[in-house]
Amino acid sequence: MLANSPPLPLIIDHMLKDQDHDLTAQDEEGILLALQHHHRVKRIRLEMPIPSLQKLVSSMDEEFLMLEFLYITAPIEQDASLVLPQTFQAPHLRHLVLDNIICPITSPLLTPTTGLVTLSLMEIRSSANLRPHDLLQRLALMPQLETLGIDFHSPIPSRDIEKQSRRMPIVHVTLPNLRWFGFRGVSAYLEALLPRITAPLLEKLQILFFNQLTFTVPHLLEFIRSAGNLKFSSARLTFEEEGISARVYPNEGAKMYALYVDVGCEQFDWQVASAAQILNMLRSVFSSVEHLTFEYEMYGISSKSHNKVDHAQWRKLLESFGNVKTLLVDAGLVGDLSHSLQSDDGEPLPVELLPELKEVSYFATDDDDDMFTPLLDARQRAGRPVTLVRHNTSPSESSS
């Protein structure tokens, strides 16, 4: 039928998410037939298990002159190191999204002739050997990029990245149209990239770190500072089963965050320590944050030994937000936060911690009635009164 049809653009869209079922013979035949008409294919979106994808991807070894959108994803549970053919070309490609699929850094898809607007490489396996310098060299050829996502499947040893960085030639990348940048990996890789990238119009920055003992992110701080469109007024810290995340918004009522920082870590005390470490390094960019919310969404603690958090870590975290005027605290964190605002002998800390605080709102049980009373009394005596507001629903419930 395709052979006799008018030469209209073809769209190949097949999403098979059930890993227990392979592609039917009829569907496979239809997709392969459409791929044979490569000069007419404008859009490809394939999501299915590796065995089904293997044959389809292998057949994509021609020049697709009309192709503008390519999205291919394989289940992350399956690692067949599926690689796009080097002979696959799409000179008019605008959007490239690959999930658990290897695109060689030398692929014709990553050349300036494609005019890529979207590049998202997700679940990058170690077999891809994507070194920071190689990535930067390709990004330098993509001035039209508006969306960039780099997402690793598992951590790369920091020592390997640092060794590569010491041998990296000087490459500077200017992405004048970049609006959104997302990264998941280790901080060493991100720190190797950021000092060599300029993105003056960046509006949204999303960073996810694998769990590490220490974080050093001076270049992340400078990168945020250099992005003139990143404005921060409100922040929301969420403690969840799989990690701690910080969402920072341009204004209090904004629905979409400007900055997202996440650390994959299950232990509660490590979550607080990681957040304190990273946010304290970025504290200068948070000086404009006036509204701070703490959410608690952990419903099963893996080990009681990791429940108890050093109050000094909480204070270090709070020091990152020196201009906060309103503090909203979820029920599961009221005890920790209130005690962290007191010294070890139970006396309230000096007003240097959260010096601009005007209101504390909390979601609490009956046992939490007097938690913030010492703080209120101390601020009253210092001539800096703080209003206390109690709620009966959690922040997540009240915002949904």
C-alpha positions as CSV (number, residue, x, y, z in Angstrom):
1,M,0.0,0.0,0.0
2,L,2.8,2.4,0.8
3,A,4.4,1.8,-2.6
4,N,1.3,3.1,-4.3
5,S,0.4,5.9,-1.8
6,P,0.9,9.6,-2.5
7,P,4.4,10.8,-1.4
8,L,3.1,12.2,1.9
9,P,5.3,12.4,5.1
10,L,5.3,9.3,7.2
11,I,5.0,9.2,11.0
12,I,6.2,6.0,12.8
13,D,4.9,5.9,16.3
14,H,4.8,2.7,18.3
15,M,5.0,2.5,22.1
16,L,5.2,-1.0,23.5
17,K,5.9,-0.6,27.2
18,D,5.0,-4.2,28.3
19,Q,8.4,-6.0,28.5
20,D,6.6,-9.3,28.7
21,H,5.3,-8.9,25.1
22,D,7.4,-8.5,22.0
23,L,6.4,-6.7,18.9
24,T,3.9,-8.6,16.8
25,A,5.1,-9.9,13.4
26,Q,2.5,-7.7,11.7
27,D,3.6,-4.5,13.5
28,E,7.2,-5.3,12.9
29,E,6.6,-5.8,9.2
30,G,4.7,-2.5,8.9
31,I,7.4,-0.5,10.7
32,L,10.2,-2.0,8.6
33,L,8.2,-1.3,5.4
34,A,7.8,2.4,6.5
35,L,11.5,2.7,7.3
36,Q,12.3,1.5,3.8
37,H,10.6,4.7,2.6
38,H,13.2,6.7,4.6
39,H,13.0,9.7,2.2
40,R,9.4,10.2,3.5
41,V,9.7,9.6,7.2
42,K,9.3,12.8,9.2
43,R,8.9,11.6,12.7
44,I,9.9,8.4,14.6
45,R,8.9,7.4,18.1
46,L,9.7,3.9,19.3
47,E,9.5,2.5,22.8
48,M,9.7,-1.2,23.3
49,P,12.0,-4.0,24.7
50,I,15.5,-4.5,23.3
51,P,14.7,-7.6,21.1
52,S,12.1,-5.6,19.2
53,L,14.2,-2.5,18.9
54,Q,17.3,-4.4,17.7
55,K,16.0,-5.2,14.3
56,L,14.3,-1.9,13.8
57,V,17.3,0.2,14.8
58,S,19.6,-1.9,12.6
59,S,17.5,-1.1,9.6
60,M,17.9,2.6,10.1
61,D,21.1,2.8,8.1
62,E,20.1,5.2,5.4
63,E,19.8,9.0,5.0
64,F,16.4,10.2,6.3
65,L,16.1,13.5,4.5
66,M,12.7,14.6,6.0
67,L,13.3,13.3,9.6
68,E,12.8,16.1,12.1
69,F,11.9,14.2,15.3
70,L,13.6,11.0,16.7
71,Y,12.6,9.4,20.0
72,I,13.8,5.9,20.9
73,T,13.7,4.4,24.3
74,A,14.5,0.9,25.7
75,P,13.7,-0.4,29.2
76,I,16.4,0.6,31.7
77,E,16.3,-2.9,33.1
78,Q,17.7,-4.2,29.8
79,D,21.2,-3.3,28.7
80,A,22.1,-4.6,25.3
81,S,24.2,-1.5,24.6
82,L,22.1,-0.9,21.5
83,V,23.9,1.5,19.2
84,L,22.5,3.6,16.4
85,P,24.2,2.8,13.0
86,Q,27.0,5.2,12.0
87,T,25.4,5.3,8.5
88,F,22.1,6.6,9.9
89,Q,21.8,10.3,8.8
90,A,19.2,12.9,9.3
91,P,20.4,16.3,8.0
92,H,17.2,18.1,9.0
93,L,16.8,16.6,12.5
94,R,15.6,19.0,15.1
95,H,14.7,16.9,18.1
96,L,16.8,13.9,19.3
97,V,15.8,12.0,22.4
98,L,17.5,8.7,23.1
99,D,16.8,6.7,26.3
100,N,19.1,3.7,27.0
101,I,20.3,3.9,23.4
102,I,23.9,4.7,22.5
103,C,24.5,7.4,19.9
104,P,28.2,7.5,19.1
105,I,29.7,10.9,19.7
106,T,30.9,10.8,16.1
107,S,27.5,10.1,14.7
108,P,26.3,12.3,11.8
109,L,23.2,13.0,13.9
110,L,25.4,15.2,16.2
111,T,26.7,17.5,13.5
112,P,26.0,21.2,12.9
113,T,24.1,20.3,9.7
114,T,21.2,18.9,11.7
115,G,20.4,22.2,13.5
116,L,19.4,20.4,16.7
117,V,17.0,22.3,19.0
118,T,16.5,19.4,21.4
119,L,19.2,16.9,22.5
120,S,18.4,14.5,25.3
121,L,20.6,11.5,26.0
122,M,19.2,9.6,28.9
123,E,20.3,6.5,30.8
124,I,23.8,6.8,29.2
125,R,25.7,3.5,29.9
126,S,29.4,3.3,30.7
127,S,29.9,1.5,27.4
128,A,29.1,4.7,25.6
129,N,32.4,6.2,27.0
130,L,31.0,9.7,26.8
131,R,34.0,11.9,28.0
132,P,33.4,15.5,29.0
133,H,35.7,16.9,26.3
134,D,34.1,14.8,23.5
135,L,30.6,16.1,24.6
136,L,31.8,19.7,24.7
137,Q,33.3,19.4,21.2
138,R,29.9,18.3,19.8
139,L,27.9,20.9,21.8
140,A,30.1,23.6,20.3
141,L,28.6,22.7,17.0
142,M,25.0,23.1,18.2
143,P,24.3,26.9,18.7
144,Q,20.6,26.4,18.1
145,L,20.1,24.1,21.1
146,E,17.2,25.2,23.3
147,T,16.9,22.0,25.4
148,L,19.9,19.9,26.6
149,G,19.6,16.8,28.8
150,I,22.5,14.6,29.8
151,D,21.5,11.6,32.1
152,F,23.8,8.8,33.1
153,H,22.6,5.4,34.1
154,S,25.1,4.9,36.9
155,P,28.0,6.9,38.5
156,I,31.3,7.3,36.7
157,P,34.3,7.2,39.1
158,S,35.2,10.8,39.9
159,R,38.9,10.0,39.7
160,D,38.5,9.0,36.1
161,I,36.7,12.3,35.2
162,E,39.3,14.3,37.0
163,K,42.1,12.5,35.2
164,Q,40.4,13.3,31.8
165,S,39.8,16.9,32.8
166,R,43.5,17.5,33.5
167,R,44.2,16.5,29.9
168,M,41.3,18.4,28.3
169,P,42.2,21.0,25.7
170,I,40.5,24.4,26.2
171,V,37.1,24.2,24.6
172,H,34.5,26.9,25.3
173,V,30.9,26.4,24.3
174,T,28.4,29.2,23.9
175,L,24.7,28.1,23.7
176,P,22.9,31.4,23.0
177,N,19.5,29.8,22.7
178,L,19.6,27.3,25.6
179,R,16.5,27.6,27.8
180,W,16.6,24.3,29.7
181,F,19.5,22.2,30.9
182,G,19.1,18.9,32.8
183,F,21.9,16.7,34.2
184,R,22.1,13.5,36.2
185,G,25.4,12.1,37.2
186,V,28.3,12.7,39.6
187,S,29.3,16.3,40.5
188,A,32.9,15.8,39.0
189,Y,31.4,15.4,35.5
190,L,29.2,18.4,35.9
191,E,32.1,20.5,37.2
192,A,34.1,19.5,34.1
193,L,31.4,20.8,31.8
194,L,30.1,24.0,33.4
195,P,33.2,26.2,33.4
196,R,33.3,25.7,29.6
197,I,29.6,26.4,28.9
198,T,27.9,29.8,28.6
199,A,24.1,29.9,28.4
200,P,23.0,33.5,28.9
201,L,19.2,32.8,28.4
202,L,18.9,29.8,30.6
203,E,15.5,29.7,32.4
204,K,15.5,26.2,33.9
205,L,18.3,24.2,35.5
206,Q,17.7,20.6,36.7
207,I,20.5,18.8,38.5
208,L,20.3,15.3,39.9
209,F,23.3,13.8,41.7
210,F,24.1,10.3,42.5
211,N,24.8,9.7,46.2
212,Q,28.3,10.8,47.1
213,L,30.3,11.3,50.4
214,T,31.3,14.9,49.4
215,F,30.1,17.4,46.9
216,T,32.3,20.2,45.4
217,V,30.3,22.5,43.1
218,P,32.1,25.9,42.7
219,H,31.5,25.9,38.9
220,L,27.8,25.2,39.4
221,L,27.6,28.3,41.6
222,E,29.3,30.4,38.9
223,F,27.1,28.9,36.2
224,I,24.0,29.9,38.1
225,R,25.3,33.4,38.7
226,S,26.0,33.9,35.0
227,A,22.5,32.9,33.9
228,G,20.7,36.2,34.1
229,N,17.2,34.7,33.7
230,L,17.5,32.5,36.8
231,K,15.6,34.3,39.5
232,F,14.8,32.8,43.0
233,S,12.2,33.9,45.4
234,S,10.7,30.7,46.9
235,A,12.2,27.3,47.7
236,R,10.7,23.9,48.5
237,L,12.8,21.1,50.1
238,T,11.3,17.7,49.9
239,F,12.6,14.6,51.9
240,E,11.4,11.5,50.1
241,E,12.0,7.7,50.1
242,E,14.7,7.8,47.5
243,G,16.3,11.2,48.0
244,I,16.2,14.9,48.9
245,S,15.2,17.5,46.4
246,A,15.2,21.3,46.4
247,R,13.0,23.2,44.0
248,V,13.6,26.9,43.8
249,Y,11.0,29.1,42.1
250,P,11.2,32.6,40.5
251,N,8.3,33.8,42.6
252,E,6.1,32.5,45.4
253,G,3.2,31.6,43.1
254,A,5.2,30.1,40.3
255,K,4.1,26.6,39.1
256,M,7.4,25.7,37.5
257,Y,10.8,25.9,39.3
258,A,13.8,27.7,37.9
259,L,16.3,25.4,39.7
260,Y,16.0,21.8,40.8
261,V,18.7,20.0,42.8
262,D,18.3,16.4,43.8
263,V,20.5,13.8,45.6
264,G,19.6,10.2,45.4
265,C,20.0,9.0,48.9
266,E,17.6,6.9,51.1
267,Q,19.0,7.5,54.6
268,F,17.4,10.5,56.3
269,D,20.5,11.8,58.1
270,W,22.5,11.6,54.9
271,Q,19.8,13.5,53.0
272,V,20.1,16.4,55.5
273,A,23.9,16.3,55.4
274,S,23.9,16.2,51.6
275,A,21.4,19.1,51.3
276,A,23.3,21.1,53.9
277,Q,26.6,20.6,52.0
278,I,25.3,21.5,48.5
279,L,23.0,24.3,49.4
280,N,25.6,25.9,51.7
281,M,28.0,26.1,48.7
282,L,25.2,27.8,46.7
283,R,24.1,30.1,49.5
284,S,25.0,33.3,47.7
285,V,22.5,32.6,44.9
286,F,19.8,32.0,47.5
287,S,20.0,35.4,49.1
288,S,16.8,36.5,47.4
289,V,14.7,33.5,48.6
290,E,12.1,34.8,51.0
291,H,9.7,31.8,51.3
292,L,11.0,28.4,52.4
293,T,9.0,25.2,52.7
294,F,10.1,21.8,54.1
295,E,8.1,18.7,53.0
296,Y,8.4,15.2,54.5
297,E,7.2,12.3,52.3
298,M,9.1,9.4,53.8
299,Y,6.8,6.6,54.9
300,G,9.3,3.9,55.7
301,I,12.7,4.5,57.2
302,S,15.2,1.8,56.3
303,S,17.2,2.0,59.5
304,K,16.5,3.7,62.8
305,S,20.3,4.5,63.1
306,H,19.9,6.9,60.2
307,N,16.8,8.7,61.7
308,K,18.7,10.9,64.1
309,V,20.1,14.0,62.5
310,D,22.8,16.2,63.9
311,H,21.2,19.6,64.7
312,A,24.4,21.3,63.4
313,Q,23.5,19.9,59.9
314,W,20.1,21.4,60.1
315,R,21.6,24.8,61.1
316,K,24.1,24.6,58.3
317,L,21.2,24.0,55.9
318,L,19.2,26.9,57.2
319,E,22.2,29.2,57.0
320,S,21.9,28.9,53.2
321,F,18.7,31.0,53.3
322,G,19.6,34.1,55.2
323,N,16.8,36.3,53.8
324,V,13.9,33.9,54.5
325,K,10.8,35.7,55.9
326,T,8.3,32.8,56.0
327,L,9.1,29.2,56.9
328,L,6.6,26.4,56.3
329,V,7.3,23.0,58.0
330,D,5.7,19.6,57.4
331,A,4.6,17.5,60.4
332,G,7.3,15.0,60.0
333,L,10.0,17.6,60.4
334,V,8.6,19.9,63.1
335,G,10.6,18.3,65.9
336,D,13.9,18.4,64.1
337,L,13.5,21.9,62.8
338,S,12.3,23.4,66.1
339,H,15.2,21.7,68.1
340,S,17.7,22.8,65.5
341,L,16.7,26.4,66.3
342,Q,17.8,25.9,69.9
343,S,21.2,25.3,71.4
344,D,22.2,22.0,73.0
345,D,21.1,23.3,76.5
346,G,17.6,24.2,75.1
347,E,18.2,27.9,74.7
348,P,17.1,29.6,71.5
349,L,19.9,30.4,69.1
350,P,20.9,34.0,68.3
351,V,18.8,35.8,65.7
352,E,21.7,35.5,63.2
353,L,20.1,32.2,62.1
354,L,17.2,33.1,59.8
355,P,17.6,36.8,60.8
356,E,14.7,38.1,58.6
357,L,12.2,35.5,59.7
358,K,8.7,36.9,60.2
359,E,6.4,33.8,60.2
360,V,6.6,30.1,61.0
361,S,3.8,27.9,59.7
362,Y,3.7,24.3,60.6
363,F,1.6,21.2,60.0
364,A,1.6,19.3,63.3
365,T,0.0,16.8,65.6
366,D,-1.1,17.5,69.2
367,D,2.4,16.7,70.5
368,D,3.9,19.5,68.5
369,D,1.9,22.4,70.0
370,D,4.8,24.0,71.9
371,M,7.6,23.2,69.6
372,F,8.4,26.7,68.4
373,T,7.5,28.6,71.6
374,P,11.2,29.1,72.7
375,L,12.0,30.6,69.3
376,L,9.0,32.9,69.5
377,D,9.8,34.1,73.0
378,A,13.5,34.7,72.1
379,R,12.6,36.7,69.0
380,Q,10.1,38.7,70.9
381,R,12.8,39.7,73.5
382,A,15.2,40.6,70.7
383,G,12.6,42.9,69.2
384,R,12.2,40.7,66.1
385,P,8.8,39.1,66.7
386,V,7.8,36.0,64.7
387,T,4.2,35.0,64.0
388,L,3.3,31.3,64.5
389,V,0.6,29.7,62.4
390,R,-0.6,26.1,62.8
391,H,-2.2,24.0,60.0
392,N,-3.9,20.6,60.1
393,T,-3.0,19.4,56.6
394,S,0.4,18.7,55.1
395,P,2.0,21.1,52.6
396,S,1.6,18.5,49.8
397,E,-2.1,18.2,50.6
398,S,-2.7,21.9,50.7
399,S,-0.9,22.5,47.4
400,S,-2.7,19.7,45.5
